Amino acid sequence: MNWNRFREETLEKYRKAEIDGWIKPITDDINSAECFVTLSSCAGRFAVMDMPEFGDKRNSVFLGKWHDVPAVEDVLNAIRRGVMETWFMLHPPILHVSCKDLESARILLDILRKSGFRRAGIISLKRMVVEIAGQERIEFIAARNGQVFTDAVVLRENYLEAVKKLEMGRKRFEKFHSIFREVFL
């Protein structure tokens, strides 16, 4: 693999991509270090999905998807629109970073451990890709066939817990960002 060519081609795509606003300063700083390039990122998101059965992404429909904290009423309204299995989900922030070599990956993993990421790891040896993912997630079935399973109070409490978890995940990424900047910038 010609690292410099691969990195420049990937950065060209990055410059044209729409990056979630919250995570962009982190990806920009990672991409400024010569031994790394980001491949994909998500700032974390709330989602309400309608699916024939859990895991059937092909036949699923997003009833709502938010990368910033949505209003609780927007989430509740999305759940009420479901007609199949309607799931409420909070997905944590995630980054995939390609590293120039194994030593760069090791340094990145050390920074991640110091930042509190316990499950970060190399997921591809071909491009030496390190996955950085928060563990803070929530997934629960909220309705089936248009019938909401629980009252608005319980849904609201789960929503508030999801907000807390998203904040926790983002704080861990901010700690990583701070340590990364100390080491590389």
Secondary structure as GFF3:
##gff-version 3
##sequence-region A 1 185
A	DSSP	alpha_helix	3	16	.	.	.	ID=ss1
A	DSSP	alpha_helix	24	32	.	.	.	ID=ss2
A	DSSP	beta_strand	36	42	.	.	.	ID=ss3
A	DSSP	beta_strand	45	51	.	.	.	ID=ss4
A	DSSP	beta_strand	61	66	.	.	.	ID=ss5
A	DSSP	alpha_helix	72	80	.	.	.	ID=ss6
A	DSSP	beta_strand	85	91	.	.	.	ID=ss7
A	DSSP	beta_strand	94	99	.	.	.	ID=ss8
A	DSSP	alpha_helix	102	114	.	.	.	ID=ss9
A	DSSP	beta_strand	121	124	.	.	.	ID=ss10
A	DSSP	beta_strand	129	133	.	.	.	ID=ss11
A	DSSP	beta_strand	138	144	.	.	.	ID=ss12
A	DSSP	beta_strand	147	148	.	.	.	ID=ss13
A	DSSP	alpha_helix	152	184	.	.	.	ID=ss14
###
